[in-house]
Amino acid sequence: MDEVLASVAETIKNFAVIYLVDITEVPDFNTMYELYDPSTIMFFFRNKHIMIDLGTGNNNKINWAMKDKQEFIDIVETVYRGARKGRGLVIAPKDYSTKYRY
């Protein structure tokens, strides 16, 4: 996941910034956002948490490793466009539920 974030940082620099936060050093939000996974991606816009409906049931964060760079860029663009319109919950461009994996 770190490789994907590092490789897309230059591409999305016009509308997003990536910050790395160690939850052991900054434990303030651990219980509020249930941060316990090794890698978690959350979206904020103008100091407001933006939720994203990925079809997984957890709209607060992405807590799995993404391998495809373009897929991650699409998610970031969707979140940015929805947040600019004032939406607190945006729909992901792809459904990540396990419904279609059988």
Phi and psi restraints in degrees (range 20) as a CNS / XPLOR table:
assign (resid 1 and name C) (resid 2 and name N)
       (resid 2 and name CA) (resid 2 and name C) 1.0 -61.1 20.0 2
assign (resid 2 and name N) (resid 2 and name CA)
       (resid 2 and name C) (resid 3 and name N) 1.0 -36.8 20.0 2
assign (resid 2 and name C) (resid 3 and name N)
       (resid 3 and name CA) (resid 3 and name C) 1.0 -65.6 20.0 2
assign (resid 3 and name N) (resid 3 and name CA)
       (resid 3 and name C) (resid 4 and name N) 1.0 -40.1 20.0 2
assign (resid 3 and name C) (resid 4 and name N)
       (resid 4 and name CA) (resid 4 and name C) 1.0 -64.9 20.0 2
assign (resid 4 and name N) (resid 4 and name CA)
       (resid 4 and name C) (resid 5 and name N) 1.0 -45.5 20.0 2
assign (resid 4 and name C) (resid 5 and name N)
       (resid 5 and name CA) (resid 5 and name C) 1.0 -62.3 20.0 2
assign (resid 5 and name N) (resid 5 and name CA)
       (resid 5 and name C) (resid 6 and name N) 1.0 -43.5 20.0 2
assign (resid 5 and name C) (resid 6 and name N)
       (resid 6 and name CA) (resid 6 and name C) 1.0 -66.7 20.0 2
assign (resid 6 and name N) (resid 6 and name CA)
       (resid 6 and name C) (resid 7 and name N) 1.0 -36.6 20.0 2
assign (resid 6 and name C) (resid 7 and name N)
       (resid 7 and name CA) (resid 7 and name C) 1.0 -76.1 20.0 2
assign (resid 7 and name N) (resid 7 and name CA)
       (resid 7 and name C) (resid 8 and name N) 1.0 -27.5 20.0 2
assign (resid 7 and name C) (resid 8 and name N)
       (resid 8 and name CA) (resid 8 and name C) 1.0 -94.6 20.0 2
assign (resid 8 and name N) (resid 8 and name CA)
       (resid 8 and name C) (resid 9 and name N) 1.0 -6.8 20.0 2
assign (resid 8 and name C) (resid 9 and name N)
       (resid 9 and name CA) (resid 9 and name C) 1.0 -57.4 20.0 2
assign (resid 9 and name N) (resid 9 and name CA)
       (resid 9 and name C) (resid 10 and name N) 1.0 -41.5 20.0 2
assign (resid 9 and name C) (resid 10 and name N)
       (resid 10 and name CA) (resid 10 and name C) 1.0 -70.2 20.0 2
assign (resid 10 and name N) (resid 10 and name CA)
       (resid 10 and name C) (resid 11 and name N) 1.0 -35.6 20.0 2
assign (resid 10 and name C) (resid 11 and name N)
       (resid 11 and name CA) (resid 11 and name C) 1.0 -68.6 20.0 2
assign (resid 11 and name N) (resid 11 and name CA)
       (resid 11 and name C) (resid 12 and name N) 1.0 -39.6 20.0 2
assign (resid 11 and name C) (resid 12 and name N)
       (resid 12 and name CA) (resid 12 and name C) 1.0 -99.2 20.0 2
assign (resid 12 and name N) (resid 12 and name CA)
       (resid 12 and name C) (resid 13 and name N) 1.0 12.5 20.0 2
assign (resid 12 and name C) (resid 13 and name N)
       (resid 13 and name CA) (resid 13 and name C) 1.0 -63.6 20.0 2
assign (resid 13 and name N) (resid 13 and name CA)
       (resid 13 and name C) (resid 14 and name N) 1.0 -20.5 20.0 2
assign (resid 13 and name C) (resid 14 and name N)
       (resid 14 and name CA) (resid 14 and name C) 1.0 -76.8 20.0 2
assign (resid 14 and name N) (resid 14 and name CA)
       (resid 14 and name C) (resid 15 and name N) 1.0 -19.9 20.0 2
assign (resid 14 and name C) (resid 15 and name N)
       (resid 15 and name CA) (resid 15 and name C) 1.0 -136.6 20.0 2
assign (resid 15 and name N) (resid 15 and name CA)
       (resid 15 and name C) (resid 16 and name N) 1.0 2.6 20.0 2
assign (resid 15 and name C) (resid 16 and name N)
       (resid 16 and name CA) (resid 16 and name C) 1.0 -154.2 20.0 2
assign (resid 16 and name N) (resid 16 and name CA)
       (resid 16 and name C) (resid 17 and name N) 1.0 151.2 20.0 2
assign (resid 16 and name C) (resid 17 and name N)
       (resid 17 and name CA) (resid 17 and name C) 1.0 -126.7 20.0 2
assign (resid 17 and name N) (resid 17 and name CA)
       (resid 17 and name C) (resid 18 and name N) 1.0 138.5 20.0 2
assign (resid 17 and name C) (resid 18 and name N)
       (resid 18 and name CA) (resid 18 and name C) 1.0 -103.8 20.0 2
assign (resid 18 and name N) (resid 18 and name CA)
       (resid 18 and name C) (resid 19 and name N) 1.0 127.1 20.0 2
assign (resid 18 and name C) (resid 19 and name N)
       (resid 19 and name CA) (resid 19 and name C) 1.0 -118.4 20.0 2
assign (resid 19 and name N) (resid 19 and name CA)
       (resid 19 and name C) (resid 20 and name N) 1.0 138.7 20.0 2
assign (resid 19 and name C) (resid 20 and name N)
       (resid 20 and name CA) (resid 20 and name C) 1.0 -103.7 20.0 2
assign (resid 20 and name N) (resid 20 and name CA)
       (resid 20 and name C) (resid 21 and name N) 1.0 124.5 20.0 2
assign (resid 20 and name C) (resid 21 and name N)
       (resid 21 and name CA) (resid 21 and name C) 1.0 -125.6 20.0 2
assign (resid 21 and name N) (resid 21 and name CA)
       (resid 21 and name C) (resid 22 and name N) 1.0 128.4 20.0 2
assign (resid 21 and name C) (resid 22 and name N)
       (resid 22 and name CA) (resid 22 and name C) 1.0 -87.0 20.0 2
assign (resid 22 and name N) (resid 22 and name CA)
       (resid 22 and name C) (resid 23 and name N) 1.0 115.6 20.0 2
assign (resid 22 and name C) (resid 23 and name N)
       (resid 23 and name CA) (resid 23 and name C) 1.0 -71.7 20.0 2
assign (resid 23 and name N) (resid 23 and name CA)
       (resid 23 and name C) (resid 24 and name N) 1.0 -14.0 20.0 2
assign (resid 23 and name C) (resid 24 and name N)
       (resid 24 and name CA) (resid 24 and name C) 1.0 -79.5 20.0 2
assign (resid 24 and name N) (resid 24 and name CA)
       (resid 24 and name C) (resid 25 and name N) 1.0 -27.9 20.0 2
assign (resid 24 and name C) (resid 25 and name N)
       (resid 25 and name CA) (resid 25 and name C) 1.0 -87.7 20.0 2
assign (resid 25 and name N) (resid 25 and name CA)
       (resid 25 and name C) (resid 26 and name N) 1.0 -27.4 20.0 2
assign (resid 25 and name C) (resid 26 and name N)
       (resid 26 and name CA) (resid 26 and name C) 1.0 -126.6 20.0 2
assign (resid 26 and name N) (resid 26 and name CA)
       (resid 26 and name C) (resid 27 and name N) 1.0 80.3 20.0 2
assign (resid 26 and name C) (resid 27 and name N)
       (resid 27 and name CA) (resid 27 and name C) 1.0 -85.4 20.0 2
assign (resid 27 and name N) (resid 27 and name CA)
       (resid 27 and name C) (resid 28 and name N) 1.0 9.3 20.0 2
assign (resid 27 and name C) (resid 28 and name N)
       (resid 28 and name CA) (resid 28 and name C) 1.0 -60.5 20.0 2
assign (resid 28 and name N) (resid 28 and name CA)
       (resid 28 and name C) (resid 29 and name N) 1.0 -38.0 20.0 2
assign (resid 28 and name C) (resid 29 and name N)
       (resid 29 and name CA) (resid 29 and name C) 1.0 -102.0 20.0 2
assign (resid 29 and name N) (resid 29 and name CA)
       (resid 29 and name C) (resid 30 and name N) 1.0 4.4 20.0 2
assign (resid 29 and name C) (resid 30 and name N)
       (resid 30 and name CA) (resid 30 and name C) 1.0 -58.9 20.0 2
assign (resid 30 and name N) (resid 30 and name CA)
       (resid 30 and name C) (resid 31 and name N) 1.0 -46.7 20.0 2
assign (resid 30 and name C) (resid 31 and name N)
       (resid 31 and name CA) (resid 31 and name C) 1.0 -78.2 20.0 2
assign (resid 31 and name N) (resid 31 and name CA)
       (resid 31 and name C) (resid 32 and name N) 1.0 -35.0 20.0 2
assign (resid 31 and name C) (resid 32 and name N)
       (resid 32 and name CA) (resid 32 and name C) 1.0 -63.7 20.0 2
assign (resid 32 and name N) (resid 32 and name CA)
       (resid 32 and name C) (resid 33 and name N) 1.0 -42.5 20.0 2
assign (resid 32 and name C) (resid 33 and name N)
       (resid 33 and name CA) (resid 33 and name C) 1.0 -107.2 20.0 2
assign (resid 33 and name N) (resid 33 and name CA)
       (resid 33 and name C) (resid 34 and name N) 1.0 8.7 20.0 2
assign (resid 33 and name C) (resid 34 and name N)
       (resid 34 and name CA) (resid 34 and name C) 1.0 53.8 20.0 2
assign (resid 34 and name N) (resid 34 and name CA)
       (resid 34 and name C) (resid 35 and name N) 1.0 54.3 20.0 2
assign (resid 34 and name C) (resid 35 and name N)
       (resid 35 and name CA) (resid 35 and name C) 1.0 -91.0 20.0 2
assign (resid 35 and name N) (resid 35 and name CA)
       (resid 35 and name C) (resid 36 and name N) 1.0 104.2 20.0 2
assign (resid 35 and name C) (resid 36 and name N)
       (resid 36 and name CA) (resid 36 and name C) 1.0 -142.0 20.0 2
assign (resid 36 and name N) (resid 36 and name CA)
       (resid 36 and name C) (resid 37 and name N) 1.0 -6.6 20.0 2
assign (resid 36 and name C) (resid 37 and name N)
       (resid 37 and name CA) (resid 37 and name C) 1.0 -78.9 20.0 2
assign (resid 37 and name N) (resid 37 and name CA)
       (resid 37 and name C) (resid 38 and name N) 1.0 155.3 20.0 2
assign (resid 37 and name C) (resid 38 and name N)
       (resid 38 and name CA) (resid 38 and name C) 1.0 -63.0 20.0 2
assign (resid 38 and name N) (resid 38 and name CA)
       (resid 38 and name C) (resid 39 and name N) 1.0 -32.7 20.0 2
assign (resid 38 and name C) (resid 39 and name N)
       (resid 39 and name CA) (resid 39 and name C) 1.0 -138.0 20.0 2
assign (resid 39 and name N) (resid 39 and name CA)
       (resid 39 and name C) (resid 40 and name N) 1.0 123.6 20.0 2
assign (resid 39 and name C) (resid 40 and name N)
       (resid 40 and name CA) (resid 40 and name C) 1.0 -137.6 20.0 2
assign (resid 40 and name N) (resid 40 and name CA)
       (resid 40 and name C) (resid 41 and name N) 1.0 135.1 20.0 2
assign (resid 40 and name C) (resid 41 and name N)
       (resid 41 and name CA) (resid 41 and name C) 1.0 -112.9 20.0 2
assign (resid 41 and name N) (resid 41 and name CA)
       (resid 41 and name C) (resid 42 and name N) 1.0 127.3 20.0 2
assign (resid 41 and name C) (resid 42 and name N)
       (resid 42 and name CA) (resid 42 and name C) 1.0 -126.3 20.0 2
assign (resid 42 and name N) (resid 42 and name CA)
       (resid 42 and name C) (resid 43 and name N) 1.0 155.2 20.0 2
assign (resid 42 and name C) (resid 43 and name N)
       (resid 43 and name CA) (resid 43 and name C) 1.0 -118.8 20.0 2
assign (resid 43 and name N) (resid 43 and name CA)
       (resid 43 and name C) (resid 44 and name N) 1.0 134.1 20.0 2
assign (resid 43 and name C) (resid 44 and name N)
       (resid 44 and name CA) (resid 44 and name C) 1.0 -130.7 20.0 2
assign (resid 44 and name N) (resid 44 and name CA)
       (resid 44 and name C) (resid 45 and name N) 1.0 143.7 20.0 2
assign (resid 44 and name C) (resid 45 and name N)
       (resid 45 and name CA) (resid 45 and name C) 1.0 -138.9 20.0 2
assign (resid 45 and name N) (resid 45 and name CA)
       (resid 45 and name C) (resid 46 and name N) 1.0 119.4 20.0 2
assign (resid 45 and name C) (resid 46 and name N)
       (resid 46 and name CA) (resid 46 and name C) 1.0 51.6 20.0 2
assign (resid 46 and name N) (resid 46 and name CA)
       (resid 46 and name C) (resid 47 and name N) 1.0 49.6 20.0 2
assign (resid 46 and name C) (resid 47 and name N)
       (resid 47 and name CA) (resid 47 and name C) 1.0 67.0 20.0 2
assign (resid 47 and name N) (resid 47 and name CA)
       (resid 47 and name C) (resid 48 and name N) 1.0 20.5 20.0 2
assign (resid 47 and name C) (resid 48 and name N)
       (resid 48 and name CA) (resid 48 and name C) 1.0 -123.0 20.0 2
assign (resid 48 and name N) (resid 48 and name CA)
       (resid 48 and name C) (resid 49 and name N) 1.0 135.2 20.0 2
assign (resid 48 and name C) (resid 49 and name N)
       (resid 49 and name CA) (resid 49 and name C) 1.0 -72.4 20.0 2
assign (resid 49 and name N) (resid 49 and name CA)
       (resid 49 and name C) (resid 50 and name N) 1.0 126.6 20.0 2
assign (resid 49 and name C) (resid 50 and name N)
       (resid 50 and name CA) (resid 50 and name C) 1.0 -104.1 20.0 2
assign (resid 50 and name N) (resid 50 and name CA)
       (resid 50 and name C) (resid 51 and name N) 1.0 123.0 20.0 2
assign (resid 50 and name C) (resid 51 and name N)
       (resid 51 and name CA) (resid 51 and name C) 1.0 -90.5 20.0 2
assign (resid 51 and name N) (resid 51 and name CA)
       (resid 51 and name C) (resid 52 and name N) 1.0 152.0 20.0 2
assign (resid 51 and name C) (resid 52 and name N)
       (resid 52 and name CA) (resid 52 and name C) 1.0 -133.1 20.0 2
assign (resid 52 and name N) (resid 52 and name CA)
       (resid 52 and name C) (resid 53 and name N) 1.0 127.9 20.0 2
assign (resid 52 and name C) (resid 53 and name N)
       (resid 53 and name CA) (resid 53 and name C) 1.0 -85.6 20.0 2
assign (resid 53 and name N) (resid 53 and name CA)
       (resid 53 and name C) (resid 54 and name N) 1.0 106.0 20.0 2
assign (resid 53 and name C) (resid 54 and name N)
       (resid 54 and name CA) (resid 54 and name C) 1.0 -101.2 20.0 2
assign (resid 54 and name N) (resid 54 and name CA)
       (resid 54 and name C) (resid 55 and name N) 1.0 -1.9 20.0 2
assign (resid 54 and name C) (resid 55 and name N)
       (resid 55 and name CA) (resid 55 and name C) 1.0 86.8 20.0 2
assign (resid 55 and name N) (resid 55 and name CA)
       (resid 55 and name C) (resid 56 and name N) 1.0 5.1 20.0 2
assign (resid 55 and name C) (resid 56 and name N)
       (resid 56 and name CA) (resid 56 and name C) 1.0 -96.8 20.0 2
assign (resid 56 and name N) (resid 56 and name CA)
       (resid 56 and name C) (resid 57 and name N) 1.0 -11.1 20.0 2
assign (resid 56 and name C) (resid 57 and name N)
       (resid 57 and name CA) (resid 57 and name C) 1.0 97.1 20.0 2
assign (resid 57 and name N) (resid 57 and name CA)
       (resid 57 and name C) (resid 58 and name N) 1.0 -24.1 20.0 2
assign (resid 57 and name C) (resid 58 and name N)
       (resid 58 and name CA) (resid 58 and name C) 1.0 -103.1 20.0 2
assign (resid 58 and name N) (resid 58 and name CA)
       (resid 58 and name C) (resid 59 and name N) 1.0 104.7 20.0 2
assign (resid 58 and name C) (resid 59 and name N)
       (resid 59 and name CA) (resid 59 and name C) 1.0 -91.1 20.0 2
assign (resid 59 and name N) (resid 59 and name CA)
       (resid 59 and name C) (resid 60 and name N) 1.0 -0.8 20.0 2
assign (resid 59 and name C) (resid 60 and name N)
       (resid 60 and name CA) (resid 60 and name C) 1.0 -83.8 20.0 2
assign (resid 60 and name N) (resid 60 and name CA)
       (resid 60 and name C) (resid 61 and name N) 1.0 -29.2 20.0 2
assign (resid 60 and name C) (resid 61 and name N)
       (resid 61 and name CA) (resid 61 and name C) 1.0 -159.8 20.0 2
assign (resid 61 and name N) (resid 61 and name CA)
       (resid 61 and name C) (resid 62 and name N) 1.0 167.1 20.0 2
assign (resid 61 and name C) (resid 62 and name N)
       (resid 62 and name CA) (resid 62 and name C) 1.0 -107.1 20.0 2
assign (resid 62 and name N) (resid 62 and name CA)
       (resid 62 and name C) (resid 63 and name N) 1.0 118.8 20.0 2
assign (resid 62 and name C) (resid 63 and name N)
       (resid 63 and name CA) (resid 63 and name C) 1.0 -121.5 20.0 2
assign (resid 63 and name N) (resid 63 and name CA)
       (resid 63 and name C) (resid 64 and name N) 1.0 32.5 20.0 2
assign (resid 63 and name C) (resid 64 and name N)
       (resid 64 and name CA) (resid 64 and name C) 1.0 -133.0 20.0 2
assign (resid 64 and name N) (resid 64 and name CA)
       (resid 64 and name C) (resid 65 and name N) 1.0 160.6 20.0 2
assign (resid 64 and name C) (resid 65 and name N)
       (resid 65 and name CA) (resid 65 and name C) 1.0 -79.2 20.0 2
assign (resid 65 and name N) (resid 65 and name CA)
       (resid 65 and name C) (resid 66 and name N) 1.0 128.5 20.0 2
assign (resid 65 and name C) (resid 66 and name N)
       (resid 66 and name CA) (resid 66 and name C) 1.0 -99.4 20.0 2
assign (resid 66 and name N) (resid 66 and name CA)
       (resid 66 and name C) (resid 67 and name N) 1.0 134.7 20.0 2
assign (resid 66 and name C) (resid 67 and name N)
       (resid 67 and name CA) (resid 67 and name C) 1.0 -100.9 20.0 2
assign (resid 67 and name N) (resid 67 and name CA)
       (resid 67 and name C) (resid 68 and name N) 1.0 -27.6 20.0 2
assign (resid 67 and name C) (resid 68 and name N)
       (resid 68 and name CA) (resid 68 and name C) 1.0 -92.2 20.0 2
assign (resid 68 and name N) (resid 68 and name CA)
       (resid 68 and name C) (resid 69 and name N) 1.0 122.0 20.0 2
assign (resid 68 and name C) (resid 69 and name N)
       (resid 69 and name CA) (resid 69 and name C) 1.0 -66.3 20.0 2
assign (resid 69 and name N) (resid 69 and name CA)
       (resid 69 and name C) (resid 70 and name N) 1.0 -44.8 20.0 2
assign (resid 69 and name C) (resid 70 and name N)
       (resid 70 and name CA) (resid 70 and name C) 1.0 -65.3 20.0 2
assign (resid 70 and name N) (resid 70 and name CA)
       (resid 70 and name C) (resid 71 and name N) 1.0 -34.9 20.0 2
assign (resid 70 and name C) (resid 71 and name N)
       (resid 71 and name CA) (resid 71 and name C) 1.0 -63.0 20.0 2
assign (resid 71 and name N) (resid 71 and name CA)
       (resid 71 and name C) (resid 72 and name N) 1.0 -41.9 20.0 2
assign (resid 71 and name C) (resid 72 and name N)
       (resid 72 and name CA) (resid 72 and name C) 1.0 -67.8 20.0 2
assign (resid 72 and name N) (resid 72 and name CA)
       (resid 72 and name C) (resid 73 and name N) 1.0 -40.6 20.0 2
assign (resid 72 and name C) (resid 73 and name N)
       (resid 73 and name CA) (resid 73 and name C) 1.0 -61.2 20.0 2
assign (resid 73 and name N) (resid 73 and name CA)
       (resid 73 and name C) (resid 74 and name N) 1.0 -41.0 20.0 2
assign (resid 73 and name C) (resid 74 and name N)
       (resid 74 and name CA) (resid 74 and name C) 1.0 -61.8 20.0 2
assign (resid 74 and name N) (resid 74 and name CA)
       (resid 74 and name C) (resid 75 and name N) 1.0 -40.2 20.0 2
assign (resid 74 and name C) (resid 75 and name N)
       (resid 75 and name CA) (resid 75 and name C) 1.0 -65.2 20.0 2
assign (resid 75 and name N) (resid 75 and name CA)
       (resid 75 and name C) (resid 76 and name N) 1.0 -45.1 20.0 2
assign (resid 75 and name C) (resid 76 and name N)
       (resid 76 and name CA) (resid 76 and name C) 1.0 -62.8 20.0 2
assign (resid 76 and name N) (resid 76 and name CA)
       (resid 76 and name C) (resid 77 and name N) 1.0 -42.4 20.0 2
assign (resid 76 and name C) (resid 77 and name N)
       (resid 77 and name CA) (resid 77 and name C) 1.0 -62.5 20.0 2
assign (resid 77 and name N) (resid 77 and name CA)
       (resid 77 and name C) (resid 78 and name N) 1.0 -41.6 20.0 2
assign (resid 77 and name C) (resid 78 and name N)
       (resid 78 and name CA) (resid 78 and name C) 1.0 -63.2 20.0 2
assign (resid 78 and name N) (resid 78 and name CA)
       (resid 78 and name C) (resid 79 and name N) 1.0 -43.9 20.0 2
assign (resid 78 and name C) (resid 79 and name N)
       (resid 79 and name CA) (resid 79 and name C) 1.0 -63.5 20.0 2
assign (resid 79 and name N) (resid 79 and name CA)
       (resid 79 and name C) (resid 80 and name N) 1.0 -43.3 20.0 2
assign (resid 79 and name C) (resid 80 and name N)
       (resid 80 and name CA) (resid 80 and name C) 1.0 -62.8 20.0 2
assign (resid 80 and name N) (resid 80 and name CA)
       (resid 80 and name C) (resid 81 and name N) 1.0 -46.4 20.0 2
assign (resid 80 and name C) (resid 81 and name N)
       (resid 81 and name CA) (resid 81 and name C) 1.0 -63.7 20.0 2
assign (resid 81 and name N) (resid 81 and name CA)
       (resid 81 and name C) (resid 82 and name N) 1.0 -42.5 20.0 2
assign (resid 81 and name C) (resid 82 and name N)
       (resid 82 and name CA) (resid 82 and name C) 1.0 -67.1 20.0 2
assign (resid 82 and name N) (resid 82 and name CA)
       (resid 82 and name C) (resid 83 and name N) 1.0 -40.8 20.0 2
assign (resid 82 and name C) (resid 83 and name N)
       (resid 83 and name CA) (resid 83 and name C) 1.0 -67.2 20.0 2
assign (resid 83 and name N) (resid 83 and name CA)
       (resid 83 and name C) (resid 84 and name N) 1.0 -36.3 20.0 2
assign (resid 83 and name C) (resid 84 and name N)
       (resid 84 and name CA) (resid 84 and name C) 1.0 -65.2 20.0 2
assign (resid 84 and name N) (resid 84 and name CA)
       (resid 84 and name C) (resid 85 and name N) 1.0 -28.2 20.0 2
assign (resid 84 and name C) (resid 85 and name N)
       (resid 85 and name CA) (resid 85 and name C) 1.0 -84.8 20.0 2
assign (resid 85 and name N) (resid 85 and name CA)
       (resid 85 and name C) (resid 86 and name N) 1.0 -0.2 20.0 2
assign (resid 85 and name C) (resid 86 and name N)
       (resid 86 and name CA) (resid 86 and name C) 1.0 91.4 20.0 2
assign (resid 86 and name N) (resid 86 and name CA)
       (resid 86 and name C) (resid 87 and name N) 1.0 11.5 20.0 2
assign (resid 86 and name C) (resid 87 and name N)
       (resid 87 and name CA) (resid 87 and name C) 1.0 -83.8 20.0 2
assign (resid 87 and name N) (resid 87 and name CA)
       (resid 87 and name C) (resid 88 and name N) 1.0 136.7 20.0 2
assign (resid 87 and name C) (resid 88 and name N)
       (resid 88 and name CA) (resid 88 and name C) 1.0 -91.9 20.0 2
assign (resid 88 and name N) (resid 88 and name CA)
       (resid 88 and name C) (resid 89 and name N) 1.0 -15.0 20.0 2
assign (resid 88 and name C) (resid 89 and name N)
       (resid 89 and name CA) (resid 89 and name C) 1.0 -134.8 20.0 2
assign (resid 89 and name N) (resid 89 and name CA)
       (resid 89 and name C) (resid 90 and name N) 1.0 125.0 20.0 2
assign (resid 89 and name C) (resid 90 and name N)
       (resid 90 and name CA) (resid 90 and name C) 1.0 -117.8 20.0 2
assign (resid 90 and name N) (resid 90 and name CA)
       (resid 90 and name C) (resid 91 and name N) 1.0 155.7 20.0 2
assign (resid 90 and name C) (resid 91 and name N)
       (resid 91 and name CA) (resid 91 and name C) 1.0 -96.6 20.0 2
assign (resid 91 and name N) (resid 91 and name CA)
       (resid 91 and name C) (resid 92 and name N) 1.0 130.5 20.0 2
assign (resid 91 and name C) (resid 92 and name N)
       (resid 92 and name CA) (resid 92 and name C) 1.0 -67.6 20.0 2
assign (resid 92 and name N) (resid 92 and name CA)
       (resid 92 and name C) (resid 93 and name N) 1.0 150.4 20.0 2
assign (resid 92 and name C) (resid 93 and name N)
       (resid 93 and name CA) (resid 93 and name C) 1.0 -68.9 20.0 2
assign (resid 93 and name N) (resid 93 and name CA)
       (resid 93 and name C) (resid 94 and name N) 1.0 -16.8 20.0 2
assign (resid 93 and name C) (resid 94 and name N)
       (resid 94 and name CA) (resid 94 and name C) 1.0 -133.3 20.0 2
assign (resid 94 and name N) (resid 94 and name CA)
       (resid 94 and name C) (resid 95 and name N) 1.0 144.5 20.0 2
assign (resid 94 and name C) (resid 95 and name N)
       (resid 95 and name CA) (resid 95 and name C) 1.0 -87.0 20.0 2
assign (resid 95 and name N) (resid 95 and name CA)
       (resid 95 and name C) (resid 96 and name N) 1.0 121.4 20.0 2
assign (resid 95 and name C) (resid 96 and name N)
       (resid 96 and name CA) (resid 96 and name C) 1.0 -101.7 20.0 2
assign (resid 96 and name N) (resid 96 and name CA)
       (resid 96 and name C) (resid 97 and name N) 1.0 16.1 20.0 2
assign (resid 96 and name C) (resid 97 and name N)
       (resid 97 and name CA) (resid 97 and name C) 1.0 -71.2 20.0 2
assign (resid 97 and name N) (resid 97 and name CA)
       (resid 97 and name C) (resid 98 and name N) 1.0 162.3 20.0 2
assign (resid 97 and name C) (resid 98 and name N)
       (resid 98 and name CA) (resid 98 and name C) 1.0 -83.7 20.0 2
assign (resid 98 and name N) (resid 98 and name CA)
       (resid 98 and name C) (resid 99 and name N) 1.0 4.3 20.0 2
assign (resid 98 and name C) (resid 99 and name N)
       (resid 99 and name CA) (resid 99 and name C) 1.0 -59.8 20.0 2
assign (resid 99 and name N) (resid 99 and name CA)
       (resid 99 and name C) (resid 100 and name N) 1.0 -34.8 20.0 2
assign (resid 99 and name C) (resid 100 and name N)
       (resid 100 and name CA) (resid 100 and name C) 1.0 -101.1 20.0 2
assign (resid 100 and name N) (resid 100 and name CA)
       (resid 100 and name C) (resid 101 and name N) 1.0 9.8 20.0 2
assign (resid 100 and name C) (resid 101 and name N)
       (resid 101 and name CA) (resid 101 and name C) 1.0 -97.8 20.0 2
assign (resid 101 and name N) (resid 101 and name CA)
       (resid 101 and name C) (resid 102 and name N) 1.0 10.4 20.0 2
